[in-house]
Amino acid sequence: MRWLLLIALLLAAPARAQPTPEAMQMARELLHAMDAQQQIDATMQQMRASLVQTIRARAPSVSEATATEVVDTYLIPEVRAQAHQVVDASVVIWATHASIEDMRAMRDFQLSPAGVRLRLVMPAINAEVVRFSMAWGQRVTTAAFAKHRDALRARGIPL
């Protein structure tokens, strides 16, 4: 009976409206102003390094040079060929969640001198925040495990 109620509620839920062509165009302009392609390229570089590590972990006898060659020859070209899907999906997501006016204002900010400066400093700021967050997370979880070690062991979790 609960399943029928759940299905009825899902069917009754309003469908998300498709974004208008104008909203899609503004989202595309915003992503261009935000230099989304540069972000996608950076993500691909991270994926590349991760793929090399994955190959080396699964096949320890393979050298790093060979793993890199395999990734660059076979895998990264496939990723690059389909990278447009990230932009296309991002356009729909932005156009669905933000108004045309807000996207226009964000685009205009991104193209302003302050927006350009922001894009220039964000990689360094993000890298520092990530480094801090990783160290912080390690420190906090280590302390939490130590604090609750007895309770965890009592529940069958040996630490």
FINUGU-449418 format. One record per atom (N, C-alpha, C): residue number from 1; residue in one letter; atom name; x, z, y. Coordinates in nm, 4 decimals. Layout:
BEGIN
NUM, a, CA, X, Z, Y $
...
//
This chain:
BEGIN
1, m, N, 0.0824, 0.0000, -0.1193 $
1, m, CA, 0.0000, 0.0000, 0.0000 $
1, m, C, 0.0870, 0.0000, 0.1260 $
2, r, N, 0.1967, 0.0764, 0.1208 $
2, r, CA, 0.2858, 0.0792, 0.2373 $
2, r, C, 0.3420, -0.0587, 0.2665 $
3, w, N, 0.3719, -0.1337, 0.1585 $
3, w, CA, 0.4263, -0.2674, 0.1784 $
3, w, C, 0.3280, -0.3576, 0.2507 $
4, l, N, 0.2007, -0.3459, 0.2140 $
4, l, CA, 0.0997, -0.4281, 0.2811 $
4, l, C, 0.0909, -0.3938, 0.4289 $
5, l, N, 0.0993, -0.2642, 0.4599 $
5, l, CA, 0.0958, -0.2216, 0.5999 $
5, l, C, 0.2170, -0.2748, 0.6746 $
6, l, N, 0.3341, -0.2665, 0.6136 $
6, l, CA, 0.4563, -0.3163, 0.6759 $
6, l, C, 0.4475, -0.4660, 0.7007 $
7, i, N, 0.3986, -0.5404, 0.6016 $
7, i, CA, 0.3844, -0.6848, 0.6175 $
7, i, C, 0.2847, -0.7175, 0.7280 $
8, a, N, 0.1752, -0.6442, 0.7326 $
8, a, CA, 0.0753, -0.6666, 0.8375 $
8, a, C, 0.1343, -0.6395, 0.9758 $
9, l, N, 0.2134, -0.5335, 0.9879 $
9, l, CA, 0.2757, -0.5024, 1.1167 $
9, l, C, 0.3759, -0.6103, 1.1566 $
10, l, N, 0.4541, -0.6585, 1.0620 $
10, l, CA, 0.5508, -0.7626, 1.0924 $
10, l, C, 0.4822, -0.8918, 1.1347 $
11, l, N, 0.3732, -0.9244, 1.0669 $
11, l, CA, 0.3009, -1.0465, 1.1022 $
11, l, C, 0.2314, -1.0332, 1.2370 $
12, a, N, 0.1943, -0.9122, 1.2718 $
12, a, CA, 0.1256, -0.8896, 1.3983 $
12, a, C, 0.2227, -0.8798, 1.5151 $
13, a, N, 0.3514, -0.8577, 1.4877 $
13, a, CA, 0.4502, -0.8432, 1.5947 $
13, a, C, 0.4621, -0.9746, 1.6700 $
14, p, N, 0.4737, -0.9659, 1.8015 $
14, p, CA, 0.4852, -1.0897, 1.8783 $
14, p, C, 0.6176, -1.1600, 1.8481 $
15, a, N, 0.6102, -1.2894, 1.8335 $
15, a, CA, 0.7307, -1.3674, 1.8096 $
15, a, C, 0.8101, -1.3757, 1.9393 $
16, r, N, 0.9413, -1.3747, 1.9271 $
16, r, CA, 1.0260, -1.3874, 2.0452 $
16, r, C, 1.0125, -1.5288, 2.0974 $
17, a, N, 0.9842, -1.5417, 2.2238 $
17, a, CA, 0.9658, -1.6734, 2.2836 $
17, a, C, 1.0981, -1.7487, 2.2875 $
18, q, N, 1.0901, -1.8773, 2.2664 $
18, q, CA, 1.2093, -1.9607, 2.2768 $
18, q, C, 1.2493, -1.9698, 2.4237 $
19, p, N, 1.3770, -1.9621, 2.4528 $
19, p, CA, 1.4208, -1.9741, 2.5918 $
19, p, C, 1.3908, -2.1137, 2.6461 $
20, t, N, 1.3683, -2.1203, 2.7733 $
20, t, CA, 1.3417, -2.2491, 2.8382 $
20, t, C, 1.4717, -2.3286, 2.8480 $
21, p, N, 1.4600, -2.4602, 2.8653 $
21, p, CA, 1.5814, -2.5411, 2.8849 $
21, p, C, 1.6626, -2.4941, 3.0058 $
22, e, N, 1.5933, -2.4499, 3.1123 $
22, e, CA, 1.6642, -2.4007, 3.2312 $
22, e, C, 1.7435, -2.2736, 3.1974 $
23, a, N, 1.6825, -2.1840, 3.1192 $
23, a, CA, 1.7521, -2.0619, 3.0790 $
23, a, C, 1.8721, -2.0952, 2.9909 $
24, m, N, 1.8552, -2.1919, 2.9023 $
24, m, CA, 1.9651, -2.2327, 2.8153 $
24, m, C, 2.0805, -2.2906, 2.8976 $
25, q, N, 2.0479, -2.3724, 2.9963 $
25, q, CA, 2.1521, -2.4323, 3.0810 $
25, q, C, 2.2247, -2.3239, 3.1611 $
26, m, N, 2.1491, -2.2277, 3.2144 $
26, m, CA, 2.2115, -2.1211, 3.2921 $
26, m, C, 2.3000, -2.0343, 3.2023 $
27, a, N, 2.2554, -2.0091, 3.0803 $
27, a, CA, 2.3366, -1.9311, 2.9858 $
27, a, C, 2.4657, -2.0058, 2.9547 $
28, r, N, 2.4554, -2.1372, 2.9388 $
28, r, CA, 2.5747, -2.2180, 2.9108 $
28, r, C, 2.6715, -2.2118, 3.0294 $
29, e, N, 2.6176, -2.2195, 3.1509 $
29, e, CA, 2.7020, -2.2101, 3.2709 $
29, e, C, 2.7674, -2.0718, 3.2803 $
30, l, N, 2.6913, -1.9687, 3.2472 $
30, l, CA, 2.7462, -1.8331, 3.2496 $
30, l, C, 2.8604, -1.8204, 3.1494 $
31, l, N, 2.8395, -1.8679, 3.0280 $
31, l, CA, 2.9443, -1.8590, 2.9265 $
31, l, C, 3.0688, -1.9375, 2.9680 $
32, h, N, 3.0476, -2.0510, 3.0319 $
32, h, CA, 3.1620, -2.1287, 3.0814 $
32, h, C, 3.2365, -2.0491, 3.1888 $
33, a, N, 3.1617, -1.9885, 3.2806 $
33, a, CA, 3.2237, -1.9088, 3.3874 $
33, a, C, 3.2967, -1.7869, 3.3306 $
34, m, N, 3.2446, -1.7329, 3.2204 $
34, m, CA, 3.3065, -1.6162, 3.1564 $
34, m, C, 3.4257, -1.6572, 3.0693 $
35, d, N, 3.4536, -1.7868, 3.0608 $
35, d, CA, 3.5616, -1.8401, 2.9792 $
35, d, C, 3.5449, -1.8008, 2.8335 $
36, a, N, 3.4226, -1.8233, 2.7837 $
36, a, CA, 3.3906, -1.7872, 2.6453 $
36, a, C, 3.4812, -1.8585, 2.5461 $
37, q, N, 3.5214, -1.9813, 2.5767 $
37, q, CA, 3.6073, -2.0549, 2.4840 $
37, q, C, 3.7405, -1.9836, 2.4652 $
38, q, N, 3.7939, -1.9258, 2.5715 $
38, q, CA, 3.9196, -1.8519, 2.5606 $
38, q, C, 3.9009, -1.7309, 2.4699 $
39, q, N, 3.7855, -1.6660, 2.4797 $
39, q, CA, 3.7566, -1.5512, 2.3940 $
39, q, C, 3.7444, -1.5949, 2.2481 $
40, i, N, 3.6825, -1.7087, 2.2254 $
40, i, CA, 3.6696, -1.7613, 2.0894 $
40, i, C, 3.8077, -1.7960, 2.0342 $
41, d, N, 3.8925, -1.8565, 2.1180 $
41, d, CA, 4.0284, -1.8904, 2.0742 $
41, d, C, 4.1067, -1.7642, 2.0377 $
42, a, N, 4.0905, -1.6582, 2.1172 $
42, a, CA, 4.1584, -1.5316, 2.0877 $
42, a, C, 4.1078, -1.4733, 1.9560 $
43, t, N, 3.9774, -1.4841, 1.9336 $
43, t, CA, 3.9200, -1.4352, 1.8082 $
43, t, C, 3.9758, -1.5135, 1.6899 $
44, m, N, 3.9909, -1.6451, 1.7069 $
44, m, CA, 4.0465, -1.7268, 1.5992 $
44, m, C, 4.1911, -1.6868, 1.5695 $
45, q, N, 4.2667, -1.6515, 1.6720 $
45, q, CA, 4.4047, -1.6066, 1.6496 $
45, q, C, 4.4066, -1.4767, 1.5688 $
46, q, N, 4.3125, -1.3871, 1.6001 $
46, q, CA, 4.3027, -1.2630, 1.5235 $
46, q, C, 4.2613, -1.2934, 1.3799 $
47, m, N, 4.1680, -1.3857, 1.3635 $
47, m, CA, 4.1247, -1.4255, 1.2292 $
47, m, C, 4.2422, -1.4846, 1.1521 $
48, r, N, 4.3226, -1.5650, 1.2204 $
48, r, CA, 4.4377, -1.6294, 1.1572 $
48, r, C, 4.5310, -1.5238, 1.0994 $
49, a, N, 4.5649, -1.4248, 1.1803 $
49, a, CA, 4.6547, -1.3183, 1.1339 $
49, a, C, 4.5930, -1.2427, 1.0170 $
50, s, N, 4.4645, -1.2156, 1.0257 $
50, s, CA, 4.3956, -1.1434, 0.9189 $
50, s, C, 4.3920, -1.2252, 0.7906 $
51, l, N, 4.3702, -1.3545, 0.8026 $
51, l, CA, 4.3671, -1.4416, 0.6842 $
51, l, C, 4.5040, -1.4472, 0.6159 $
52, v, N, 4.6097, -1.4531, 0.6970 $
52, v, CA, 4.7450, -1.4521, 0.6393 $
52, v, C, 4.7659, -1.3227, 0.5612 $
53, q, N, 4.7267, -1.2102, 0.6194 $
53, q, CA, 4.7408, -1.0815, 0.5514 $
53, q, C, 4.6573, -1.0767, 0.4236 $
54, t, N, 4.5365, -1.1310, 0.4285 $
54, t, CA, 4.4487, -1.1321, 0.3107 $
54, t, C, 4.5120, -1.2121, 0.1976 $
55, i, N, 4.5662, -1.3278, 0.2291 $
55, i, CA, 4.6304, -1.4100, 0.1255 $
55, i, C, 4.7495, -1.3350, 0.0666 $
56, r, N, 4.8288, -1.2737, 0.1521 $
56, r, CA, 4.9469, -1.2003, 0.1025 $
56, r, C, 4.9065, -1.0817, 0.0171 $
57, a, N, 4.7952, -1.0154, 0.0530 $
57, a, CA, 4.7490, -0.9008, -0.0251 $
57, a, C, 4.6962, -0.9453, -0.1615 $
58, r, N, 4.6293, -1.0583, -0.1653 $
58, r, CA, 4.5718, -1.1071, -0.2917 $
58, r, C, 4.6743, -1.1783, -0.3794 $
59, a, N, 4.7778, -1.2324, -0.3150 $
59, a, CA, 4.8827, -1.3024, -0.3889 $
59, a, C, 5.0182, -1.2566, -0.3338 $
60, p, N, 5.0644, -1.1385, -0.3747 $
60, p, CA, 5.1867, -1.0811, -0.3183 $
60, p, C, 5.3108, -1.1690, -0.3341 $
61, s, N, 5.3098, -1.2588, -0.4311 $
61, s, CA, 5.4268, -1.3455, -0.4512 $
61, s, C, 5.4352, -1.4578, -0.3472 $
62, v, N, 5.3271, -1.4785, -0.2720 $
62, v, CA, 5.3257, -1.5844, -0.1713 $
62, v, C, 5.3968, -1.5330, -0.0459 $
63, s, N, 5.4898, -1.6130, 0.0043 $
63, s, CA, 5.5643, -1.5730, 0.1240 $
63, s, C, 5.4742, -1.5802, 0.2473 $
64, e, N, 5.5168, -1.5124, 0.3528 $
64, e, CA, 5.4383, -1.5166, 0.4771 $
64, e, C, 5.4349, -1.6589, 0.5324 $
65, a, N, 5.5463, -1.7298, 0.5195 $
65, a, CA, 5.5508, -1.8683, 0.5686 $
65, a, C, 5.4498, -1.9563, 0.4948 $
66, t, N, 5.4422, -1.9398, 0.3630 $
66, t, CA, 5.3475, -2.0184, 0.2836 $
66, t, C, 5.2040, -1.9791, 0.3166 $
67, a, N, 5.1798, -1.8498, 0.3272 $
67, a, CA, 5.0444, -1.8040, 0.3618 $
67, a, C, 5.0032, -1.8579, 0.4980 $
68, t, N, 5.0947, -1.8557, 0.5939 $
68, t, CA, 5.0655, -1.9083, 0.7276 $
68, t, C, 5.0374, -2.0575, 0.7221 $
69, e, N, 5.1169, -2.1299, 0.6440 $
69, e, CA, 5.0956, -2.2743, 0.6301 $
69, e, C, 4.9590, -2.3037, 0.5685 $
70, v, N, 4.9209, -2.2273, 0.4659 $
70, v, CA, 4.7911, -2.2451, 0.4006 $
70, v, C, 4.6775, -2.2190, 0.4999 $
71, v, N, 4.6903, -2.1115, 0.5740 $
71, v, CA, 4.5868, -2.0775, 0.6724 $
71, v, C, 4.5771, -2.1871, 0.7781 $
72, d, N, 4.6921, -2.2305, 0.8302 $
72, d, CA, 4.6920, -2.3320, 0.9366 $
72, d, C, 4.6488, -2.4695, 0.8871 $
73, t, N, 4.6726, -2.4987, 0.7606 $
73, t, CA, 4.6390, -2.6307, 0.7057 $
73, t, C, 4.4946, -2.6397, 0.6581 $
74, y, N, 4.4471, -2.5342, 0.5921 $
74, y, CA, 4.3165, -2.5426, 0.5265 $
74, y, C, 4.2058, -2.4613, 0.5929 $
75, l, N, 4.2375, -2.3425, 0.6399 $
75, l, CA, 4.1313, -2.2526, 0.6849 $
75, l, C, 4.1005, -2.2641, 0.8345 $
76, i, N, 4.2023, -2.2557, 0.9174 $
76, i, CA, 4.1794, -2.2594, 1.0617 $
76, i, C, 4.1138, -2.3905, 1.1068 $
77, p, N, 4.1508, -2.5071, 1.0513 $
77, p, CA, 4.0780, -2.6283, 1.0919 $
77, p, C, 3.9271, -2.6196, 1.0643 $
78, e, N, 3.8897, -2.5547, 0.9538 $
78, e, CA, 3.7475, -2.5360, 0.9248 $
78, e, C, 3.6819, -2.4452, 1.0280 $
79, v, N, 3.7533, -2.3402, 1.0642 $
79, v, CA, 3.7006, -2.2465, 1.1645 $
79, v, C, 3.6851, -2.3187, 1.2983 $
80, r, N, 3.7892, -2.3913, 1.3393 $
80, r, CA, 3.7833, -2.4641, 1.4675 $
80, r, C, 3.6682, -2.5657, 1.4694 $
81, a, N, 3.6481, -2.6333, 1.3586 $
81, a, CA, 3.5433, -2.7354, 1.3521 $
81, a, C, 3.4045, -2.6762, 1.3704 $
82, q, N, 3.3898, -2.5481, 1.3385 $
82, q, CA, 3.2584, -2.4856, 1.3484 $
82, q, C, 3.2492, -2.3827, 1.4618 $
83, a, N, 3.3531, -2.3729, 1.5437 $
83, a, CA, 3.3570, -2.2729, 1.6507 $
83, a, C, 3.2457, -2.2938, 1.7532 $
84, h, N, 3.2000, -2.4174, 1.7693 $
84, h, CA, 3.0909, -2.4447, 1.8642 $
84, h, C, 2.9658, -2.3639, 1.8300 $
85, q, N, 2.9519, -2.3249, 1.7031 $
85, q, CA, 2.8350, -2.2464, 1.6626 $
85, q, C, 2.8314, -2.1117, 1.7339 $
86, v, N, 2.9482, -2.0567, 1.7643 $
86, v, CA, 2.9529, -1.9286, 1.8356 $
86, v, C, 2.8986, -1.9464, 1.9770 $
87, v, N, 2.9408, -2.0518, 2.0440 $
87, v, CA, 2.8908, -2.0788, 2.1799 $
87, v, C, 2.7418, -2.1085, 2.1755 $
88, d, N, 2.7002, -2.1933, 2.0821 $
88, d, CA, 2.5583, -2.2287, 2.0728 $
88, d, C, 2.4712, -2.1059, 2.0492 $
89, a, N, 2.5142, -2.0188, 1.9589 $
89, a, CA, 2.4373, -1.8959, 1.9324 $
89, a, C, 2.4400, -1.8041, 2.0539 $
90, s, N, 2.5544, -1.7960, 2.1202 $
90, s, CA, 2.5654, -1.7101, 2.2385 $
90, s, C, 2.4737, -1.7573, 2.3505 $
91, v, N, 2.4615, -1.8887, 2.3651 $
91, v, CA, 2.3714, -1.9442, 2.4670 $
91, v, C, 2.2292, -1.8960, 2.4418 $
92, v, N, 2.1836, -1.9077, 2.3182 $
92, v, CA, 2.0476, -1.8655, 2.2837 $
92, v, C, 2.0316, -1.7148, 2.3057 $
93, i, N, 2.1302, -1.6387, 2.2643 $
93, i, CA, 2.1226, -1.4925, 2.2788 $
93, i, C, 2.1139, -1.4537, 2.4261 $
94, w, N, 2.2032, -1.5095, 2.5089 $
94, w, CA, 2.1985, -1.4787, 2.6519 $
94, w, C, 2.0657, -1.5237, 2.7133 $
95, a, N, 2.0231, -1.6455, 2.6813 $
95, a, CA, 1.9003, -1.6992, 2.7401 $
95, a, C, 1.7773, -1.6205, 2.6974 $
96, t, N, 1.7852, -1.5555, 2.5828 $
96, t, CA, 1.6737, -1.4758, 2.5335 $
96, t, C, 1.6695, -1.3382, 2.5984 $
97, h, N, 1.7853, -1.2816, 2.6258 $
97, h, CA, 1.7920, -1.1429, 2.6719 $
97, h, C, 1.8094, -1.1252, 2.8222 $
98, a, N, 1.8466, -1.2293, 2.8936 $
98, a, CA, 1.8698, -1.2154, 3.0382 $
98, a, C, 1.7843, -1.3163, 3.1139 $
99, s, N, 1.7434, -1.2757, 3.2316 $
99, s, CA, 1.6644, -1.3675, 3.3141 $
99, s, C, 1.7559, -1.4728, 3.3752 $
100, i, N, 1.6960, -1.5823, 3.4160 $
100, i, CA, 1.7727, -1.6889, 3.4812 $
100, i, C, 1.8395, -1.6341, 3.6069 $
101, e, N, 1.7669, -1.5530, 3.6821 $
101, e, CA, 1.8217, -1.4968, 3.8058 $
101, e, C, 1.9426, -1.4086, 3.7767 $
102, d, N, 1.9324, -1.3243, 3.6738 $
102, d, CA, 2.0451, -1.2374, 3.6393 $
102, d, C, 2.1646, -1.3187, 3.5904 $
103, m, N, 2.1388, -1.4188, 3.5082 $
103, m, CA, 2.2492, -1.5015, 3.4600 $
103, m, C, 2.3146, -1.5764, 3.5753 $
104, r, N, 2.2343, -1.6229, 3.6696 $
104, r, CA, 2.2894, -1.6923, 3.7871 $
104, r, C, 2.3790, -1.5970, 3.8665 $
105, a, N, 2.3305, -1.4727, 3.8873 $
105, a, CA, 2.4102, -1.3743, 3.9609 $
105, a, C, 2.5400, -1.3420, 3.8860 $
106, m, N, 2.5315, -1.3287, 3.7533 $
106, m, CA, 2.6522, -1.3015, 3.6745 $
106, m, C, 2.7486, -1.4194, 3.6798 $
107, r, N, 2.6950, -1.5392, 3.6708 $
107, r, CA, 2.7791, -1.6586, 3.6804 $
107, r, C, 2.8498, -1.6628, 3.8149 $
108, d, N, 2.7721, -1.6392, 3.9204 $
108, d, CA, 2.8304, -1.6420, 4.0548 $
108, d, C, 2.9387, -1.5350, 4.0699 $
109, f, N, 2.9156, -1.4170, 4.0129 $
109, f, CA, 3.0191, -1.3131, 4.0185 $
109, f, C, 3.1424, -1.3587, 3.9418 $
110, q, N, 3.1236, -1.4119, 3.8226 $
110, q, CA, 3.2378, -1.4556, 3.7420 $
110, q, C, 3.3223, -1.5593, 3.8153 $
111, l, N, 3.2581, -1.6420, 3.8979 $
111, l, CA, 3.3296, -1.7462, 3.9714 $
111, l, C, 3.3860, -1.6968, 4.1039 $
112, s, N, 3.3479, -1.5753, 4.1444 $
112, s, CA, 3.3981, -1.5187, 4.2704 $
112, s, C, 3.5420, -1.4719, 4.2531 $
113, p, N, 3.6145, -1.4478, 4.3643 $
113, p, CA, 3.7512, -1.3958, 4.3521 $
113, p, C, 3.7579, -1.2660, 4.2708 $
114, a, N, 3.6614, -1.1765, 4.2896 $
114, a, CA, 3.6616, -1.0508, 4.2130 $
114, a, C, 3.6387, -1.0784, 4.0644 $
115, g, N, 3.5511, -1.1719, 4.0320 $
115, g, CA, 3.5252, -1.2072, 3.8925 $
115, g, C, 3.6472, -1.2688, 3.8269 $
116, v, N, 3.7173, -1.3532, 3.9017 $
116, v, CA, 3.8399, -1.4137, 3.8486 $
116, v, C, 3.9431, -1.3050, 3.8211 $
117, r, N, 3.9590, -1.2119, 3.9156 $
117, r, CA, 4.0542, -1.1011, 3.8947 $
117, r, C, 4.0125, -1.0169, 3.7747 $
118, l, N, 3.8816, -0.9939, 3.7601 $
118, l, CA, 3.8329, -0.9159, 3.6461 $
118, l, C, 3.8723, -0.9831, 3.5153 $
119, r, N, 3.8511, -1.1140, 3.5057 $
119, r, CA, 3.8874, -1.1852, 3.3829 $
119, r, C, 4.0374, -1.1786, 3.3564 $
120, l, N, 4.1169, -1.1725, 3.4617 $
120, l, CA, 4.2621, -1.1660, 3.4441 $
120, l, C, 4.3081, -1.0305, 3.3914 $
121, v, N, 4.2427, -0.9219, 3.4353 $
121, v, CA, 4.2867, -0.7882, 3.3931 $
121, v, C, 4.2167, -0.7384, 3.2678 $
122, m, N, 4.1032, -0.7961, 3.2317 $
122, m, CA, 4.0269, -0.7458, 3.1169 $
122, m, C, 4.1034, -0.7471, 2.9847 $
123, p, N, 4.1807, -0.8500, 2.9534 $
123, p, CA, 4.2529, -0.8436, 2.8256 $
123, p, C, 4.3449, -0.7209, 2.8159 $
124, a, N, 4.4188, -0.6908, 2.9228 $
124, a, CA, 4.5083, -0.5742, 2.9211 $
124, a, C, 4.4274, -0.4450, 2.9152 $
125, i, N, 4.3193, -0.4386, 2.9905 $
125, i, CA, 4.2347, -0.3187, 2.9897 $
125, i, C, 4.1735, -0.2996, 2.8515 $
126, n, N, 4.1187, -0.4058, 2.7951 $
126, n, CA, 4.0582, -0.3960, 2.6620 $
126, n, C, 4.1606, -0.3540, 2.5571 $
127, a, N, 4.2812, -0.4096, 2.5651 $
127, a, CA, 4.3854, -0.3736, 2.4683 $
127, a, C, 4.4176, -0.2244, 2.4780 $
128, e, N, 4.4281, -0.1733, 2.6005 $
128, e, CA, 4.4553, -0.0299, 2.6176 $
128, e, C, 4.3406, 0.0553, 2.5664 $
129, v, N, 4.2184, 0.0142, 2.5957 $
129, v, CA, 4.1018, 0.0903, 2.5493 $
129, v, C, 4.0972, 0.0912, 2.3966 $
130, v, N, 4.1247, -0.0228, 2.3352 $
130, v, CA, 4.1247, -0.0298, 2.1885 $
130, v, C, 4.2334, 0.0599, 2.1315 $
131, r, N, 4.3557, 0.0540, 2.1881 $
131, r, CA, 4.4649, 0.1402, 2.1393 $
131, r, C, 4.4266, 0.2873, 2.1512 $
132, f, N, 4.3730, 0.3260, 2.2681 $
132, f, CA, 4.3316, 0.4641, 2.2874 $
132, f, C, 4.2228, 0.5016, 2.1873 $
133, s, N, 4.1224, 0.4145, 2.1739 $
133, s, CA, 4.0090, 0.4439, 2.0864 $
133, s, C, 4.0523, 0.4590, 1.9416 $
134, m, N, 4.1444, 0.3757, 1.8964 $
134, m, CA, 4.1928, 0.3859, 1.7584 $
134, m, C, 4.2658, 0.5184, 1.7369 $
135, a, N, 4.3539, 0.5534, 1.8296 $
135, a, CA, 4.4271, 0.6805, 1.8183 $
135, a, C, 4.3308, 0.7983, 1.8282 $
136, w, N, 4.2369, 0.7904, 1.9203 $
136, w, CA, 4.1364, 0.8961, 1.9374 $
136, w, C, 4.0540, 0.9118, 1.8104 $
137, g, N, 4.0062, 0.8001, 1.7557 $
137, g, CA, 3.9257, 0.8044, 1.6346 $
137, g, C, 4.0028, 0.8647, 1.5181 $
138, q, N, 4.1282, 0.8272, 1.5058 $
138, q, CA, 4.2120, 0.8832, 1.3992 $
138, q, C, 4.2278, 1.0346, 1.4179 $
139, r, N, 4.2558, 1.0759, 1.5408 $
139, r, CA, 4.2753, 1.2180, 1.5713 $
139, r, C, 4.1484, 1.2985, 1.5460 $
140, v, N, 4.0354, 1.2499, 1.5940 $
140, v, CA, 3.9095, 1.3227, 1.5813 $
140, v, C, 3.8638, 1.3297, 1.4356 $
141, t, N, 3.8725, 1.2190, 1.3631 $
141, t, CA, 3.8270, 1.2217, 1.2240 $
141, t, C, 3.9210, 1.3044, 1.1366 $
142, t, N, 4.0509, 1.2999, 1.1642 $
142, t, CA, 4.1446, 1.3839, 1.0888 $
142, t, C, 4.1107, 1.5313, 1.1093 $
143, a, N, 4.0842, 1.5687, 1.2340 $
143, a, CA, 4.0476, 1.7076, 1.2636 $
143, a, C, 3.9141, 1.7444, 1.1978 $
144, a, N, 3.8184, 1.6517, 1.1983 $
144, a, CA, 3.6875, 1.6793, 1.1380 $
144, a, C, 3.7008, 1.6964, 0.9868 $
145, f, N, 3.7817, 1.6106, 0.9228 $
145, f, CA, 3.8041, 1.6264, 0.7788 $
145, f, C, 3.8691, 1.7614, 0.7490 $
146, a, N, 3.9692, 1.7975, 0.8289 $
146, a, CA, 4.0378, 1.9255, 0.8073 $
146, a, C, 3.9413, 2.0424, 0.8269 $
147, k, N, 3.8609, 2.0351, 0.9288 $
147, k, CA, 3.7666, 2.1428, 0.9601 $
147, k, C, 3.6637, 2.1610, 0.8492 $
148, h, N, 3.6194, 2.0507, 0.7902 $
148, h, CA, 3.5101, 2.0555, 0.6925 $
148, h, C, 3.5566, 2.0279, 0.5493 $
149, r, N, 3.6874, 2.0403, 0.5250 $
149, r, CA, 3.7441, 2.0095, 0.3935 $
149, r, C, 3.6743, 2.0863, 0.2814 $
150, d, N, 3.6543, 2.2177, 0.2998 $
150, d, CA, 3.5912, 2.2984, 0.1944 $
150, d, C, 3.4488, 2.2518, 0.1662 $
151, a, N, 3.3727, 2.2227, 0.2709 $
151, a, CA, 3.2343, 2.1775, 0.2527 $
151, a, C, 3.2322, 2.0416, 0.1820 $
152, l, N, 3.3255, 1.9551, 0.2165 $
152, l, CA, 3.3309, 1.8236, 0.1522 $
152, l, C, 3.3699, 1.8361, 0.0050 $
153, r, N, 3.4669, 1.9194, -0.0225 $
153, r, CA, 3.5074, 1.9411, -0.1621 $
153, r, C, 3.3923, 1.9996, -0.2436 $
154, a, N, 3.3162, 2.0903, -0.1818 $
154, a, CA, 3.2018, 2.1510, -0.2513 $
154, a, C, 3.0965, 2.0450, -0.2868 $
155, r, N, 3.0955, 1.9355, -0.2128 $
155, r, CA, 3.0005, 1.8281, -0.2410 $
155, r, C, 3.0616, 1.7199, -0.3284 $
156, g, N, 3.1799, 1.7478, -0.3826 $
156, g, CA, 3.2426, 1.6534, -0.4753 $
156, g, C, 3.3270, 1.5469, -0.4086 $
157, i, N, 3.3627, 1.5682, -0.2841 $
157, i, CA, 3.4457, 1.4703, -0.2121 $
157, i, C, 3.5861, 1.5300, -0.1975 $
158, p, N, 3.6793, 1.4893, -0.2845 $
158, p, CA, 3.8128, 1.5483, -0.2820 $
158, p, C, 3.8974, 1.4899, -0.1692 $
159, l, N, 3.9342, 1.5744, -0.0759 $
159, l, CA, 4.0210, 1.5307, 0.0353 $
159, l, C, 4.1395, 1.6222, 0.0469 $
//
